[in-house]
Amino acid sequence: MVVHRINQTLVYMVLIIAAILYLLPVYLVLVTSLKSNASVSLAHMWNIPLHPGFASLRAAWAQLGPNFGNSFYLAIPATLLSSALGAVNGYALSKWHFRGANVLFFIILMGLFIPYQSVLIPLLRVMDTIGLYNSIPGLIIVHTVYGIPITTLIFRNFYANIPDDVLEAAKIDGTGYWGIFRYVILPLSVSGFVVSAIWQFTQIWNNFLFAVALTNPPHQPVTVALVNIAGSQTIQWNVQMASALLVSIPTLVVYIVLGKYFVRGLLAGAVKG
């Protein structure tokens, strides 16, 4: 019993130390964003501001505000579309055992291992040819297509845990392919959609390469605008930190609100039986 308590205490100590080390950059971003530019220095960067203010946050919002709208306009439709397509693919590949299903699934998964950089030039040419270069709808299509492999994997694993007897009962009642998907599969897919939505929203919101390559001002998402602030000749560190804080808030809110469902959905897709 004593050994168990010692081991448990050591585990907690290690976890607390790891959490502190992980949160130190967050603390630095927060305290720096509340300082004036004149009070920001390496010697006092860990100090809590004596006179905290929100001037840097207002300055950051003035520069990033329009780009926030672009990011929401991009991330929400792309997340919904890629999740919906992944659900349809996962349903077909897990519950309708047609010839070549495993091969098709393998081909779809290959998209996870294709680097963004390898498709960037042909992607630019395609977007320009179809008239979607330098537009948010173009970025929505790109992120939707690039999200299909991971969402297909998520939903295929999730739907594999649904007993086939449920589908057989629906077939006996005369329900067809899309009827089963609508009335049987979708009501059971809440956890799967939460996992897919959190993953996709985070990846799309934080993506920089496609955004900077496919858009120009004023159509750029907020991640590009954030880098543009950092790349100026004179850097106001308090404004830069405030900008990073503002950009991180949407994904942070998503995880806080849906985090427990995210873990539950991952476990539902990982444990069979």
C-alpha positions in Angstrom: 0.0 0.0 0.0 2.8 2.4 0.9 4.7 1.6 -2.3 1.5 2.2 -4.3 1.0 5.6 -2.7 4.6 6.5 -3.4 4.3 5.5 -7.0 1.0 7.4 -7.4 2.6 10.5 -5.8 5.6 10.3 -8.2 3.2 10.0 -11.2 1.3 13.1 -10.0 4.5 15.0 -9.5 5.7 14.2 -13.0 2.3 15.2 -14.5 2.3 18.4 -12.6 5.8 19.3 -13.7 4.9 18.4 -17.3 1.7 20.6 -17.1 3.7 23.5 -15.7 6.3 23.3 -18.5 3.6 23.0 -21.1 1.7 26.0 -19.7 4.8 28.3 -19.4 4.5 29.6 -23.0 0.8 30.2 -22.5 1.6 32.2 -19.3 4.2 34.2 -21.2 1.8 35.0 -24.0 -0.9 36.1 -21.6 1.2 38.4 -19.4 3.0 39.9 -22.4 -0.3 40.7 -24.1 -1.4 42.7 -21.0 1.8 44.9 -20.9 2.6 48.1 -22.7 5.2 47.9 -25.4 7.6 50.0 -23.3 7.5 47.5 -20.4 8.2 44.4 -22.5 11.8 43.2 -22.1 13.7 40.0 -21.8 14.8 40.8 -18.3 11.2 41.2 -17.0 9.3 38.9 -19.4 8.1 36.6 -16.7 6.9 39.4 -14.4 3.2 40.0 -14.0 2.3 43.5 -15.4 1.9 46.2 -12.7 -0.6 48.1 -14.8 -2.3 45.5 -17.0 -4.2 46.9 -20.0 -6.1 45.8 -23.1 -4.6 48.2 -25.5 -2.5 45.5 -27.2 -5.6 43.3 -27.6 -7.5 46.2 -29.2 -4.6 46.9 -31.5 -4.3 43.2 -32.4 -8.1 43.0 -33.1 -7.9 46.1 -35.3 -5.4 44.2 -37.6 -6.9 40.7 -37.4 -10.6 41.4 -37.2 -11.5 41.1 -40.9 -9.3 38.0 -41.3 -11.2 36.3 -38.4 -14.3 36.4 -40.6 -12.4 34.8 -43.4 -11.2 32.0 -41.1 -14.7 31.2 -39.8 -16.1 31.4 -43.4 -13.5 28.8 -44.3 -13.3 26.5 -41.3 -17.0 25.9 -40.6 -18.2 24.9 -44.1 -15.0 22.9 -44.8 -15.4 21.0 -41.5 -19.1 20.2 -42.1 -18.5 19.1 -45.7 -15.4 16.9 -45.0 -17.2 15.4 -42.0 -20.3 14.6 -44.0 -18.3 13.0 -46.8 -16.3 11.1 -44.3 -19.4 9.8 -42.7 -20.8 8.6 -46.1 -17.5 6.9 -47.0 -17.1 5.3 -43.5 -20.7 4.0 -43.7 -20.1 2.4 -47.2 -16.7 1.0 -46.3 -17.7 -0.5 -42.9 -21.2 -1.7 -43.4 -21.5 -2.5 -47.1 -19.0 -5.2 -47.8 -18.5 -4.8 -51.6 -15.6 -6.2 -53.6 -12.6 -4.0 -53.4 -13.7 -2.1 -50.3 -10.4 -2.7 -48.5 -8.4 -1.6 -51.5 -10.5 1.6 -51.9 -10.1 2.3 -48.2 -6.3 1.9 -48.6 -6.3 4.3 -51.5 -8.2 6.9 -49.6 -5.9 6.6 -46.6 -2.9 7.3 -48.9 -4.1 10.9 -48.9 -3.0 11.2 -45.3 0.6 10.7 -46.3 0.8 13.1 -49.3 2.7 16.2 -48.1 1.1 19.6 -48.8 4.2 20.8 -50.5 4.1 18.1 -53.1 0.7 19.1 -54.5 1.1 22.9 -54.1 2.1 23.8 -57.7 -0.5 21.6 -59.5 -3.1 22.8 -56.9 -2.3 26.4 -57.7 -2.8 25.7 -61.4 -6.0 23.8 -60.9 -7.5 26.5 -58.7 -6.5 29.2 -61.2 -8.0 27.2 -64.1 -11.4 26.8 -62.5 -11.4 30.4 -61.3 -11.2 29.7 -57.6 -7.7 31.0 -56.9 -7.6 33.8 -54.3 -11.0 32.9 -52.9 -12.3 31.4 -49.7 -14.5 28.9 -51.7 -11.4 27.6 -53.3 -9.8 27.0 -49.9 -13.0 25.3 -48.7 -12.8 22.8 -51.5 -9.1 22.2 -50.9 -9.5 21.5 -47.2 -12.6 19.4 -47.8 -10.8 17.2 -50.2 -7.7 17.0 -47.9 -9.9 16.2 -44.9 -11.6 13.2 -46.5 -9.0 10.6 -45.7 -8.9 11.3 -41.9 -12.7 11.7 -41.6 -13.2 8.5 -43.5 -10.8 6.7 -41.1 -12.6 8.2 -38.1 -16.1 7.2 -39.3 -15.1 3.8 -40.6 -13.6 2.8 -37.2 -16.6 4.4 -35.5 -19.2 2.6 -37.6 -17.4 -0.7 -37.3 -18.6 -0.9 -33.7 -22.3 -0.7 -34.6 -23.7 -4.2 -34.7 -24.6 -5.5 -38.2 -27.9 -6.9 -36.7 -29.2 -3.3 -36.5 -28.7 -2.8 -40.2 -30.2 -6.3 -41.0 -33.3 -5.4 -39.0 -33.7 -2.2 -41.0 -33.2 -4.1 -44.3 -36.0 -6.5 -43.3 -38.3 -3.5 -42.6 -37.6 -2.5 -46.2 -35.2 0.4 -45.5 -32.8 1.1 -48.3 -29.2 2.3 -48.4 -29.8 5.9 -47.7 -32.7 5.2 -45.4 -30.5 3.2 -43.1 -27.9 5.9 -43.2 -30.4 8.6 -42.4 -32.6 6.9 -39.8 -30.2 4.4 -38.2 -26.5 5.4 -38.7 -26.8 9.2 -38.3 -28.6 9.2 -34.9 -25.7 7.0 -33.6 -23.0 9.2 -35.1 -22.9 12.2 -32.7 -19.6 11.2 -31.0 -18.1 10.5 -34.4 -19.1 13.9 -35.7 -17.7 15.6 -32.6 -14.3 13.9 -33.1 -14.3 14.7 -36.8 -15.4 18.3 -36.3 -12.9 19.1 -33.6 -10.0 17.6 -35.6 -11.0 19.2 -38.8 -11.8 22.6 -37.4 -8.4 22.7 -35.6 -6.4 21.6 -38.6 -8.2 24.0 -41.0 -8.1 27.0 -38.6 -4.3 26.5 -38.0 -3.3 25.8 -41.5 -1.0 28.3 -43.0 0.6 26.8 -46.2 -2.6 26.5 -48.3 -3.9 29.9 -47.0 -0.7 31.8 -47.9 -0.3 30.1 -51.3 -3.9 30.3 -52.5 -5.1 33.7 -51.2 -4.1 37.3 -51.2 -5.4 40.2 -49.1 -8.2 40.8 -48.3 -9.2 37.1 -48.6 -6.5 35.6 -46.4 -7.4 33.7 -43.2 -6.2 34.9 -39.8 -3.1 32.7 -39.6 -1.6 34.5 -42.6 -2.5 37.9 -41.1 -0.8 36.8 -37.8 2.4 35.9 -39.6 2.3 39.2 -41.5 2.2 41.0 -38.1 5.2 39.1 -36.9 7.1 39.7 -40.2 7.0 43.5 -40.0 10.2 45.5 -39.5 9.4 46.8 -36.0 7.8 44.1 -33.8 5.5 45.2 -31.0 5.8 42.1 -28.8 2.8 42.9 -26.7 0.6 43.2 -29.9 2.2 40.1 -31.3 1.4 38.1 -28.2 -2.1 39.5 -28.1 -2.6 38.5 -31.7 -1.4 34.9 -31.0 -3.8 34.8 -28.0 -6.8 36.0 -30.0 -6.1 33.5 -32.8 -5.9 30.6 -30.4 -9.2 31.4 -28.7 -11.6 29.7 -31.2 -9.9 26.3 -31.1 -9.5 26.6 -27.3 -13.2 27.2 -26.9 -14.0 24.2 -29.2 -11.9 21.9 -27.0 -13.2 23.3 -23.8 -16.9 22.8 -24.9 -16.5 19.5 -26.7 -13.4 18.0 -25.1 -15.1 15.3 -23.1 -17.1 14.2 -26.2 -13.9 14.2 -28.2 -12.3 11.7 -25.8 -15.5 9.6 -25.6 -15.7 9.5 -29.4 -12.0 8.4 -29.8 -12.6 5.6 -27.3 -15.8 4.6 -29.1 -13.8 4.3 -32.3 -10.9 2.5 -30.7 -12.6 -0.2 -28.6 -14.7 -2.8 -30.5 -17.3 -5.1 -28.9 
